[in-house]
Amino acid sequence: MATFLFHLGRWSYLHRRFVLAVWVGILVVVGGASAAVQKGYNDLFSIDGVPSQHATQMLLDKFPGTKNPMMDAGVTLVYKAPEGRTLTDPEVSAAVDASVQAVRDNVRDLGAAESLGNPVALNDAQTRMLIEQETQSGLSREVAEEDAANVALVSADGTTGTTSFSFDVDLPADVTTEDKEAVNAALDIARDAGLQAEAGGAGFGDPIRIEPISELIGVVVAFIVLVITFGSLLAAGLPLVTAVIGVALGALGITGATAFVQLNNITPVLGIMIGLAVGIDYALFIMSRYRDELRHGRSRPDAVGLSTGTAGSAVVFAGFTVIVALVGLALANIEFLTYMGLAAAAIVLIAVLVALTLLPALLGFGGDRVFRRDAAAGAVAASAAASAAGSVTGAVPVPGGRHRKQESGTVTGNVTGTVGSSGDPGRPRAGETAAPTLGTRWVTLVHRAPGLFVVLVVVVLVLLTLPARGLHLTLPSDMTSPESTTQRRSAELIEDGFGPGRNSPLLVLVDASGVRADSESLKPLVSSGVDPAQAAFVTVKDRLSNNVGVKHSQLIATSEDGTTAQILVTPTTGPTDEQTVQLIGQLRSEQTRIEDETGVDTGLTGFTPIQQDVTDRLEGAMPVYLALVVGLALILLLMVFRSLLVPVVAAAGFLLSIGAAFGVTVLFWQEGLWGLIDSPGPLISFMPIFLIGVTFGLAMDYEVFILSRMRERWTKHSHRAVATGEAGRFNAVEDSVVRGFSLGARVVTAAALIMIAVFVSFIAQPLPFIKVFGFALGAGVLFDAFLIRMTLVPALMFITGRATWYMPKWLDRVLPTFDVEGEKLEKAYESGKISRM
């Protein structure tokens, strides 16, 4: 593969105009097609095969005209009277009337509005109707009054009231900005009169979109890091250009895919975050190798080819690893998560292709202006080395490192070692001093006390992991919105006025078509003349009421044929409370017992249970997915580095870094450590599994780029260095670690800093879960790159010595080989099998 990549990179360099035209053409075509066919994103987090799905389908079948709870664009308006007044005061009531009327007059897509009105008037009418209906059906007045109070639209103290309506749209994501602005304008009427007026509900959620400020911050920081790394503004700009083009193409492609599949509107967000980071990093790795090849005296076309063949092979391997990890999200069997993984994987694939083709073409356009000093130094060194060889062998140097025979001499071949990229890694080049780099100083420090560094890293990461035991997951809702938003304030007003359970209603469906009239549980009612179906409804309601955590349960509707009933269960706790999660489990266990006893079919649905089902499925998929990525790491690294210990250390280090990332994310974003986060709360449900996938891919990137340099030194030079005394006080293993680390540390440090900058910049986004994603990914990269790959890994290699590179011969023969170092390419190039330019 390395040889193919060599030819691809050099060809792209030489045919730069054609390559650029192809990529621009693809971008234009994809952009135009996407704009023409795209159908937009939705904001649904649904899963097939979960318990709530059965109940939801029962609701839709038995109660025609009812909308799926996850698709209903409902809005709840909440009004709170000024201090010392109530909603019945004439001036307050008039302000509420004016606000409600403004909604009716100005919202274009106003749908179901039967419950839209002044809360006081609606509450009086609703209370009278419920009490009359229930007492006529045989319930006591006391029970009827309790039921009416449980669904009251005005709080007991008369200060807070709610009214609701739905937008006439297919999905909450379809609500227009104009209609939301009309609602806000209507609320301002009440606010101007001194009331607190807020709005919440699925139909009034903030749209999921990327504000450009995050991308700008990430790109600026990346540019600064690249300038420091390359010492050139032009060279620093090339990785940014290729990354932006790759991300733009990927984002347009994902948008166009909405014409064929339904995609959640968070899908492109995560793809953009990952694509921008890996796009910059992959270009950085190839350009760093290009710079090295120029320093070795290569011609620019050959330097591009060699860098694409060597570093490009590592990029292909790294990209493949990330893609497999992202595609592996499909194992969770969650449709929206599968599409998110596939979309992000597609952007990573584009980043790899751009790095292998467009980047060489742009280097061609840059010509001699890119790394001019490095190329000049390399040419001088190559000329001096070739002249020295020529004086001994009679060879005359020609451009590109080739030699021609003098008329009176003989040809002895090409100069190798000094000017070849297969020369001694770690040895200072001609014209350079042997002053140790920061990476050399660091790995030498680790070498002095490797055991201490191992203990420190493990202890620190384990301690940071401990808070992850309290991880609480949920999906976005009004109660997880920032405290400054009207959605969050509306939920808090409802909680204060009606209790936390009003924000987390549970809907139980009871189908009594197959009820057994002779059931022991129903006998007391059936024997007194109650219809078996009605007896089942009452029995279920009473049994559910007896569960700890239930504030109230009541019958709220019966199907036209009288076989199915809706029971509203109001918890004592809110939607983000762990007790509500436990209650859902308790109710489902109780339902199973009731079904066995009576023959009825029951189900639990509603916004909160549906979200909890999604969360439970994601939590259940995490161990399987974690086992997949760890197993994948072991196999791939075993093939690449031909070592038993290296993959084990890499996998163990990944587990430590991902655990610490979970822990600090819980500390800051869930627990609100030091008050730095203004709205701490449960984390979004799919954050952990996605964090595992992305961090795994990036961890393997850094592992490959550092370890490949170490292995190259080990296989080619360390033993000779020890024999000649060049290794100094180091043995062969220590020499390979120190010299290899010194070569890879600078570029990996730059890559990690860029990744962290891109991810952390997303904390500037307005939506909380995007902030959390950016923080968690940044923390994962920080821990893995600097504590694991650049501290723990070399420390353990120092301790284990020769066992680091041990590989059973039988296993070495069985496993396929993946040459990420481009060793075969370098040999072919040096031997002349590959033509030079």
N, C-alpha and C positions, 0 to 999 in steps of 0.2 A: 504493500500500500504506500510506503514511504516514497518509492520510486515514482509511482503514479502521481502522488501529490507534488513531487519535485517538478515533474513535467507540467502539471496543471498550473502550479504557481508561476513557473518561468514563462509558460505560454501566456498566462493572464497578464504578466508584466509586459511582454513584448506586443500583445494585441490589446493594449489598454483601452483604446477607443471603442473597440467592438464590445469588450466586456462591460464597460461603463454604459454603453448604449443598451445592451441587453438588460442590465439591472434597472436602468431608468424606464425602459419599455415595460418591464414586468411591473414596476411600481405604478405606472400610469394605467396599465390594463387592469390590474387588480383593484386599484382605487376606483376606476370608472365602473367596473363590474359590481364592486361592493356597493357603491352608491345607488346603482340601478336595481339591484335585487334584494338588498338587505331588508329585513322585516323588523328590526329592532330587538332589544333585549327585554327579558322579563325580570321580575324580582322574586321569583318563587324558589323555595327550598323544599321540594317535595321528593318523596321516595316511594317507590312501589313496594308492596308487600309488608308494610308496617301495620300494627294493630289499628291505628286511627283511620287507615284507608278503608277498612271494612265498614267502620261506623259512618264515615263520610259518604260512602256509596249508598248505604242504607238510608241516610238522610236525603240524598238526592232522589232515590227511587221512590220512597214512601211519601215524600213531601214535595211534589212537583212545584217548580218555581223557586225553590230554595237554591241559593248560590253556594258553591264550595267555599268554606271558611277561608281558605288560603287565596282565593281568587276575588273575594269580595273587597271592593275599594271603599270600605266604610270609614266614616269620619265621626268622631265624637267631639262635640263642642262642650266646653266646661266653663261655667260662669260662677264667679265667687263675688258675693256682695262686699262693698267697702266695710271697713272695720266699724262695728257697732250697728250695722244695718243688716237686713235680710232681703231675700229676693222678692218678698211680697210688698216691699215698700214701693209706692207708686213710681217714684223717679227711677228706681233700680229696675223695676219691671218694664218701664217704658224703654229704657236703654237696651234691655235684652230683646224686647220686641223689635226694635229698630235693627239690631244686629242680625237677628234671625231673618227678618224680611230682606235685608241686604243680601243674604246668602241665596234666598229664593229668587231674587231679582237678577243677580249678577253672575251666578254660576251657570255656565252654559250646559255642561254635562251633568246636570242635577238628575239623579236617578230616584231610587226609593226614598221618599221624604215624608212618609206617614208619621214618623216619629220626630219630625223637625218642627219645633215650635217653642213657645215659652215653657221652660221646665215646670214652672208652678202650675200652669193650666193643664199641661199634659199629665202631670203627676196626679192631680185631683181626679181627672177623668179615668186614668188608668187604675187608680186605687179603687174607685167605685165599681168599675167594671169587673176587676178581679174578685173582689169580695162578693159581689152579686153572683158571678158565675160559679165560684167555688162553694158558696153556701147552698146554692140551688142544686149542685151536684152531690150534696150530702156531707160536705166537710163542715166542721165547726167554724164558727165565726172567728174564734181565736187563731185557728190554723190559717184561715183565709187572710186575716190581718197580718200574720207573720210572713206569709208568702208575698203579700203586697209590699210590705216594708222591705223585703229582701231585694226587690227589683225597683224600688222607689227611684224617682228621677230627681228628688230633692233630698238633701241630707236632713238628718233629724233636727239639727239646729236651724234649718232654713237658710243657711248661708251659701250653700253650694248646690248647683243644679247642672244636669246634663241633658243634652238633646243630641240626636244623631240623624245622619242621612248617608246615602251611598252615591258615589259618582256612577254615572251610566257609562262605564267602560268595561272592557273585557278583563283587564288586569290592573292592579294598583299602579304598575309602571306606566300605564297609558294615561294617567291623570296629567292634564296639561299644566304648565307653569302658570298660565293665565287664570285657570280656575283656582289654583292654590293662592294666588295673589288676591283673587276676589274674596276668598274666605278670610285671609288675613286682614283685608280692608274692612270686612264686616266685623271682625273681632275688634278692630281699632275703634269702632263706634262705641262699643261697650267700654273699652279701656279709657276712652276720652271722658266717659261719664264717671270714672273712678272705680270701675269693676276690674277684677282680674279675669281676663278671658283667654282661654287657650284651646288648642285643637290637637287631637291625636288620632290614632287609628291607622290601619294599613294603607288607607287612601291618602294619608297626609304625611307619609314618610319622605325624608330627604332623598333626592336622587343619588344613585351611586355613580360618581364620576371622578376623574382625576383632575385636580386643579394643577395648572402648569407650573406653579411655584415649586412643587417637589422635584419635578424633573429638572427644572432650571438649577435648583440648589445642588442636586446630585451631579449634574453635568459640570457645573462650575468647580466643585470640589474635585471631581475626577480630572478636570483639565489642569488644576493646580498640581495634583499628584503626578500627572503625566509630564508636566513641564519639569518638575524636579527630577523625575526619573530619567527623562531623555535629554533634558537641557536644551530643548528646541521647541519653539511654538508650533512650527509646522508639523513636526513629528507628533507632538502632543495632540494636535487636532485630528489626525487621521483616525485613531480609534473611536473618537466621538462621532465622526461623520459616518463611519461604517455601522456603529451601534444604532444611531438614530435611524438610518435607512432600514436596517434590519427590523427594528421595533415598529417603524411606520408600516412596513410591508406586512408584518405579522398582525398588527392591530387591524389593518384594512381587511386582511384575509379572514380574521375571526368575525369581523362585522358582516362580511359577505356570507359567512357560514350560517348566519341566522335565517337565511332564505331556505335552508334545508333542515335545520334542527333548532329547537328552542334552547337558547343559551341564557344563563343568568347574567345579570349586568355586572357582576363582580368578575366574570371570566376574563375580560380584557385587562382589568386592573392588575391582576396577579401576573398575567403574561407580560405586561409592560415592565413591571418591577424586575422580574427575572431577566427578561430579554435585554434590558438596558445594561444590567450589571454584567451578564456573561458576554454580551457583545463587546463591551469595552475590554474585559479581561482577556478574551480570546485574541483580540487584535494586539493587546499588550504583549502577550506571550510570543506571538510570531514576530512582532517588530523587535523585541529584545533579542531574539535569536538572529534576526536580520542584521542588527547592529553588530553582534558578535562575529558573524560571517564577514562583514565588511572589514572589521578589525583584523581578520585573518588574511586579508588581501584578496578576497574573492571579487570577481567582477559583479556588478549590480544584478544582472539577470541570474547569474549562478547563486548569488547570495540570497535572492528572493526564492529561488527554487529550493535551495538547501534549508532555508528557514521554514518554508512551507512543508517540506518533506520531513523534517525533524520535529520542530515545535508544532507544526501542523498535525503530525501524527498524534501527538499528545492532546491537541485540541479535539481531534476526532474522537479519541478515546474518552476524554473528559465530557464532551458533548453527548456521546453515546450513553455514558453513565447517567448523566442528568436526564436524558430523554427516557431511558428505561425506568428510572425512578418515578418520573412524572406519569408515564403511561401506566406504570404499576398501580397508580391510584384507582384504576378500573377494578382491581381486586376487591375494593370495598363494596362493589355492586351498588353504587350510588350514582344515579345518572348525572346530576349536575356536577358532582365532584369528578366524574370521569371526563366530562367535557372540559372542565377547568384544567385537568392534567393534560389532556390532548392539546388544548390550545396553547398552554405554556410550552409543551414539548415542541410544537410546531415552530414557535418563535425561537426556541433554542436551536432547532435544526437550521432555521434561516440564518441565525447568528454564525453557525459553523460554516455554512456555505459562503456567506459574505466574507468571513475571515480568510477563506481559502482562495477566493477568486477576486472579489472586489478590492480587498486590501492590497494584493499585489498590483492590481491595475492602478490604484491610487498612488502606490509607491513609484510606479512608472511615470505617472504625471509629475510627481515630486522630483524625480530625477536626482541630479547631483546636489540638490538643495537639502535632501534628507540625510542626516548623519554625515555631513560633508567632512568634518574633522576625523571621524572614525574611519571613513573610507580612505582619507589621505594618509593617516597613520598606518593603516593596514597595507596600503600600497608601498609605503617606504619600508615597512618590516618585511614584506614579501620580496621586494627587490633586493634588500640586503641579504636575506637568507638565500635567495636563488643565486645571487652573485657569489656568495661563499661556497655554495654547492658547486657552482660552475667552475670556480677556480680549481676545484679538486677533480671534478669529473669531466670537465671540458664542455659543460652544457651552458647554453646561453639562455637567460630568462626571456620569456615572451609573456604578454598579458594573459591573465587567467591562470598562471601557475604552470603553464606548459613549458617544455624545453625543446629546442631544436639542436640537432647535431652540428658541431663545427666541422669544417672540412678536414681538420687534422686530428679530431678527437673522437671519442666514443660516447654513446648515450647510455646513461645508467638508470634512467627513469625519472619519476617526479619527486619533487621534494615533499616529504611528509613530516608530520609531527609538529614542526615549528609553525607552519602557516596553515596547516589543515585543521578543519574543525574536529577531526578525530585526534588532534594533538592533546597534550596533557591538560585536562581540566584543572583549574586551580593554579596553574603556573602563570606568573605575570608575563604579559606579552611584551614584545619589544617596545622600548620607549616608555614602559610603565614601571612604577616603583612597586616594591613588594609590601607597601604599607597595608596593614590589615584593614578590611572593611568593617563596618558595624556588625554585619552578619558574622564575620569571622570572630570578632571579639565576643559576640554573644554565645556562639556555639563553643568557643574555647572556655568561656565561663561555665557553661553547662558541663563541659568535660571535667572540670575540676571537682565537681561534687554532683554527679548525676543522680545518686540516690536521694539527695536532699531535694533536688528539683522535681523528681518523680513524686515524692511525698507531698511537697507543697502544691503541685498542680492537682493531684488527686484529692487532697483534703479540701482545697478551695472549691473545686468543681462539685464535690459531693455536698459540701455545705450549701452551695448555691442551689443545688438540686432539691434540697429538703422542702422548701416552700411549695414545690410542685405537687406534694401530697394533697394539698388543699385545692387543687385545680377544679374550677367550677365552669362548666361550659353551657352555652345557650346560643340561640340565634337572635338577630337584631329585633328589638321591640321598642316600644315607647320608654320602658323603664331602663333600657340600656343606652338610650340616647344621651348626649351631653346634657348636663344640668341646665345649661343656658338656653336650650331649645324649648319651643312651645310644646313639642311632643312629650318631653320629660316632665315639664311643669304640669301638663294636663293629667298625666298619670299620677303625679304626686298629689294633685288636688283631689282626684278621685279617691286615692288611698286615704287621705286625711278625712274626707267627708263621708265615705261609705265603707271604709275598711280595705285592706290590701287585696282581699279575695275578689273584689269587684273587677280588678284588672286581670284576673286569671280564671274566668268562668270555664267550667267543664260541662260538656254536653253529652249526656248518656242517651243512647237510642235503645229502645226495648221493642223487639218484634215478637209479639205473642201469638203469631200464626200457628206455631206448633206447641202451644202451652199444654201441659198435662194437668187436667182439672183435678186429678186424684193426688196431686203432689201434696206431701205432708206440709210443706211450707205454705201452701195456699188454702189448706182445709179450713182454717178459722174463718176466712172471708168467704170462700165458696159456699161453705155450709150455711152461711147466713144470707145466701141469695145473691151475692155479688158475682157479676160476670167473671169467668176465669181470666179473661184478658185484663179487665180492670183490676182484679185481685193481684195479678202479676205486676202491673204497673205500681200499685201501692206498695206491694212487698219489696220490690226493687228500690223504690224511693226510701222506704223506711230502713232497709238494710244498709244502703249507702250512707244514710244520715248518721248511722252509729259508728262510722269510722272516725278515728282520731284525725283531726285536721279539717273536718267538714263543718263549716259554719251553718249551712242550710242546704236542703234539697227540696225541690218542688216540681210537680208536673206543670209543663208550660204549653204543651201542644199534643194533640192526638190526630193521627191520620184520618182521612175521610172514611176509610173502611173500618176504623176502630181497632185495627190490629197492632198499630205501632204508636209508641209515645215518645216524646222528648222530655227528659228530666234534666233540669238545670241544677248542677251541684256547685255551690259557692264555697271555695276553700277559705281557711282562716289566714292564709299567707298569700304572698304575691307571686308573680310569674317567675321571678329570678331566685326565689327562696328554695333552698334544698328540701324543705319540708313539703313543698308543693310537688316536687319530683317524687318523693316517697309516697305521697298521697295517691298520685296517679298509679303507681305500682300496686298499692293496697286496693284501690278500687277495681283494678283489673283482676286481681286475685279473687276479690269478692264476687265479681261478675261471673267468673268461671264456676265458682261454687253454686251460684244461683242458677246458671244454665244447666248444670248437672242435676239440680234438684227439681227444676220446674219445666225444663224443655224450651224455655224462651231463648231468643238470640239477642245478645246485647253487644254494645260497642261504645267506646268512649272517643269523642272527637272534640274539635274546637281548636282555636289558634294555639293555645298552650300545649295541649297533648300532641298535636301534630309536630310542633317544634321539638318537643321532648323526644318523640320517636326518631326524628332526624338525628338529634344529638346522641341518642342511645346507639343507633346504627353506626355512627361515626366512631364512637368510643369503642364499640365492639370490633371495628375493623382495624383499629390502631395496632394491637399486638401482632396481627397477621401481617400487616404492612411493614412494621418494624422488623419482623423476622425476615421478610423478603429482602429489604434493603441491606440488612446486615449480611445475610447469606450471599447476596449479589456482590457485596464488597469483598468478602472472603474469596469468592471464586475469581473475580476479575483481577484482583491484586495478586492472587496466586499465579495466574497466567502471566501477568506482566513482569513481576519481579522475581519469580522462581524462588520463593522463600516461604517457609511456613510461618515464621514469626511476624514478618511485616504485615500480612493481612490481619492477623489477630490483634496486633497493636493498633492498626488503623481502625478496625471495627470497635474495639474497646474504647479508643479515644473518641470516636463518633458518639457512642452512647453517653460518655461523660459530658461532651460539649452540648448535646441536644438536651440532656437532663438539666444542665445549668441554664440553658436558654429558657426552658420551661419555667424554672424556678424564679429567675429574675423577672420574667414577664408577669408571673403571678404576683410577685412582691410589689411591683410598681403599678400594674394596670388592673389587678383584681383587688389587692389589699390596700393600695394607695400609700405605699411607703413614703414617708417624709412629706406627704401632701403635695408631691410634685404633679400628680394627675388630678385634675379637678372633678372628674366623674368616674372613679374606679367602679368596677363591677365585673360580672362574669365575662369570660372570654368567648369569642365566637367559636362555634362548635368545630368547624373544619380547620381551625388554625393549627392544632397539634399535628394532624396527619399531613398537612401541606408543609409545615415547618420541617417535619422529618424528611420528606422527599427532597425539598430544595436544599436543606443543609447537608444531606447525604451527598447529593451531586456535587456541591461546592467543596465539601471536605475531600472527596476523591480527586477533584481538580488539584488542590494544593498537595495532596499526597503524591500524586503522579509527578507534578512539576518539580518537587523537591527530591523525592526518592529516585527519580530517573537520573538526576545529576549524580546522586550518591552511587547508584549502581554502575553508571558509566565509569566513574572513577574507580570503583572496586574491580570491575572486570578488565579494565584496560591499563590502569596505571599504578594502583596502590601497592601491589606486590613489588613492582619494579622500584617504586619510590622508597619503599622500606629497604630493599636490597642495596640501593645506591646511597642511602642515607639522606635522601631528599625529604623524607617524611619526618625527619627529626625525631622527637620523642614519641611520636604516634606509631602504633602498630597499623597493620593494613586496614582493619575495620575502622579504627579511629581516623585514619587518614582519609578514607572514603567518605566518612560522615562529615568531617571538618571541611574538606575541600569541596565536596559536592554541595553541602549546605551553603557555603560561601558563594557559590555560583548561582544558586536558586533563590536565596533569601531575599535579595533586592526586588526581584520581579514579583515574587509571591507576596512580599510586604506591600508593594504598590497595588497589586491586584486586590488584596484583602481590604486595604484602605478604601479603594474605589467601591468595592462591594458594600462596605459598611456605610460609606457616604450616600450611595444611591438608596439603600434600604432605609437608613435613618431619616433621610430627607422626607420620606413619606409620613413622618410624624406630623408634618405641617399640613396634612390633609384634614378636612373638616370631619369626616366620618370616623368614629372611634375604632371600628374594627380594622380599617386601613392603617391607622396609626399603630395599632397593636401588631399587625403583620410586619410593618416596617421595623418596629423596635425588636421584635422577636427574631427576625431574620438577621438584623444587624448584630444582635447579641450572639446568635449562633455562629456567625462568621468570625466575630471577634474571638470567642473562646476556642473555636476549632483551629483557626489559622495561627494564632499567637501562642496559646497555651498547649494545644495538642501537637500540631504539625511542626511548630518551630521550637518547642521545649520538651514535651513529653516524649515524642518520637525519637529525637536524637539522644536524649538521656537514656532511654531504654536500650537503644542500639549500643551505646557505650558500655552499658552494664552486661548485655548478653554477648558481646564480642562476636566471635566467628559464627555463633549460633544464629545471628541475625540473618545470614545469607544461606542457612542450611536448607537443602531441598533433597528429599529422597530421590535417588536416581530413577526408580521405577515410576514415581509420580511425575518427574521431569519429562520422562519419555511419553507418558500418557497425555499430559495436558498440551493443548495447542499453544503456540507462541504468538504473542502480540508485541511487535517491535515498536514501542512508543519512543525509543531513543533514536530511531533511524540509523542504527548501526550498519545494516546491510547497505543502505543508501550511501553512507559515507565511504564504505569500502569500495563500492562500485565507482563512486566518483573519483576516489584517489587512484584506483587502478586504471582509469581511463575508459571503463566500459560505458560511462555516460559522457557524452560529448560536452565540452566546455565552451564558454563564450568569453 
